[in-house]
Amino acid sequence: MTDRPDDLLLAQSNQALLQHGDTPQGAHWPNAADRRTRFDVMLDVIAAHSEPVVLCDLGCGTGELLAHIRERGLQNIRYVGVDRSAVALALARAKFPEASFIELDVNAADANLDPIACDYLIANGLFTVKWDLSQQQMMDFLDATLTRIWPQVREGLAFNVMSKVVDWERDDLFHVPMDDIARMLHALAGRRIRFRADYGLYEYTAYAYRTDPTPFRSAIPETPLIASAAPEKVPVLRPLLPRSEKLQPYLRRIDATRIYSNYGPLVMEFEHRLTRHFGLPAGGLVSASSGTAGLVGAILASAARASTARPYALLPAYTFVATAVAIEQCGYRAWLADIDADSWTLDPQRLLAHPQLDRIGVVIPVAPFGRPVPQEPWLAFREKTGIPVVIDGAAGFEGIAEDPGRYLGEIPVMMSFHATKSFATGEGGCVASTNIDLAARTTQALNFGFYSARDSRCASTNGKMSEYHAAVGLAELDGWAAKYAAFRAVADAYRRQLADAGIAGRFLAAPDISSSYALYRCESTTQAQRAQDSLRENSVEFRLWYGAGLQHQSYFADNDHGDLRVTEAIAPCVLGLPMAADLTEPMIARVVSALHSGLAADS
Ligand SMILES: *Cc1c(COP(=O)(O)O)cnc(C)c1O
């Protein structure tokens, strides 16, 4: 052993662990409750989003942070524990055999730091105890460690030290002025740093970020540690797909045939049943691995890839990002157009006067929240301009089936079967068209450009649906009548309760839009803000499904667009309220009451 300060810290922490075992004291914490508070404050470094993030727990010890993460049900965290102590890691691995724990000395000259590359890094208690080290040695250790790990951190990091603003300091603890830490972090992250000292302990937590941080969620754990009267959250969406028993017969068929993809028997049966469901000619419905993949296939089949003469695809600013993502995959640049105030989608009549019409290679009208787009005006548009049209009818499953003659035709229509859509296979989608050649070209574009021969003959991707997803789709079709009826009953219950509260006028749900949405159109952004505050206060989740428009999504912010005043006015006012096929009357009552008090506060 050398005389590096790190070595002394390691030896001391091993000794504490051996003496007290896998307890808070074994990690030098006085008690379990304070340790949980620290975990929560540290976890606040992670911005509130549901996408998976990699979290590195530096100085993870016996992996208690992971236990806490599981207890809180934070499912989007991909955890990596890092420590130098083999003793602690052995205990951690015994508790969590499937998790990653890495033995690594990050300050060793030859350390390979690749394994700690992460979105967020937390170091809880690594810099709070200095034992016999001098203040300067400890500062050097902190500085050296931060400088080494920062390049591996993509979003932000958090660590704690002891406060100087205390009645008395302990000699063995590391009390540091905030200014000293601020100076150190400033060298790494500029002004994107913050401190928290509001959680009742004799320490503070320092945070550093790569980009401007979002507001803290809360140090208060969402799952109360002690039983409390806090009401259960009403989730904005709780998908309900066929239960495993319903999948069994189909899965057994997969076992028997050993065909797992490439248009196997289940995908063929699923396509066939959907073809009949929509009254299409044989071959008019093509399955896809997702709605987005379906759009890519339909665009490639109808318009091919972007050309220098026609580099743009025209789409409404008010849609889910998938529409723009798909056109980019086909080489186009998005041209965002405003929506019509009544239909909430593109107006073909108005587009005829678009200044860049001769530079547009494809137009993608979107069925807003599943309200289907009629074929007829777009056929006329296509006729007049010669520009191919593909309809993003992602959430249109029910609406389209109500009147296939009006909503399906020569122009291909994509539908999504994502878990959040009413008819769902988990991931999945389809393209429907009465033009069989076009449908065949879509299949080809979704299968490496192969069609009847193993020769790649056109621009393509791999967007095939697997047999497993088709199994879910077949089971979903078996139960669809019942699921749809359940959705409709929830929509009707909403209407009834909203009418009783005198606020039904601005509510939108099935059958006017897809049954997976319950929307409330507020009169103004101020009113929407108040309604949102009230929903939040009453633990009712909500969502702006299409955000504030694509022009506000970072990646698409500098795309060309025309005047977007209708999108700007409508988008922030359309609140997505909780919806699920099994949403109960009492849950609906809580939503309605929260909404009502938010709207009442307006007058
Ligand atoms: C859901 C949705 C999509 C994307 O479908 P995926 O199946 O998730 O790829 C595309 N456009 C709109 C309007 C959607 O709502």
The ligand as an SDF file (V2000), in Angstrom:
LIG
                    3D

 15 15  0  0  0  0  0  0  0  0999 V2000
  -47.6990    7.2120  -31.7300 C   0  0  0  0  0  0  0  0  0  0  0  0
  -47.4830    8.1010  -32.8970 C   0  0  0  0  0  0  0  0  0  0  0  0
  -46.4940    7.8370  -33.8600 C   0  0  0  0  0  0  0  0  0  0  0  0
  -45.4300    6.7970  -33.6770 C   0  0  0  0  0  0  0  0  0  0  0  0
  -45.8010    5.5100  -33.6270 O   0  0  0  0  0  0  0  0  0  0  0  0
  -44.7870    4.4270  -33.0120 P   0  0  0  0  0  0  0  0  0  0  0  0
  -45.5300    3.1670  -33.1760 O   0  0  0  0  0  0  0  0  0  0  0  0
  -44.5610    4.7930  -31.5910 O   0  0  0  0  0  0  0  0  0  0  0  0
  -43.5360    4.4720  -33.8190 O   0  0  0  0  0  0  0  0  0  0  0  0
  -46.4130    8.6510  -34.9660 C   0  0  0  0  0  0  0  0  0  0  0  0
  -47.2290    9.7110  -35.1290 N   0  0  0  0  0  0  0  0  0  0  0  0
  -48.1720   10.0190  -34.2150 C   0  0  0  0  0  0  0  0  0  0  0  0
  -49.0670   11.1880  -34.4690 C   0  0  0  0  0  0  0  0  0  0  0  0
  -48.3120    9.2460  -33.0610 C   0  0  0  0  0  0  0  0  0  0  0  0
  -49.2280    9.5830  -32.1540 O   0  0  0  0  0  0  0  0  0  0  0  0
  1  2  1  0
  2  3  1  0
  2 14  2  0
  3  4  1  0
  3 10  2  0
  4  5  1  0
  5  6  1  0
  6  7  2  0
  6  8  1  0
  6  9  1  0
 10 11  1  0
 11 12  2  0
 12 13  1  0
 12 14  1  0
 14 15  1  0
M  END
$$$$
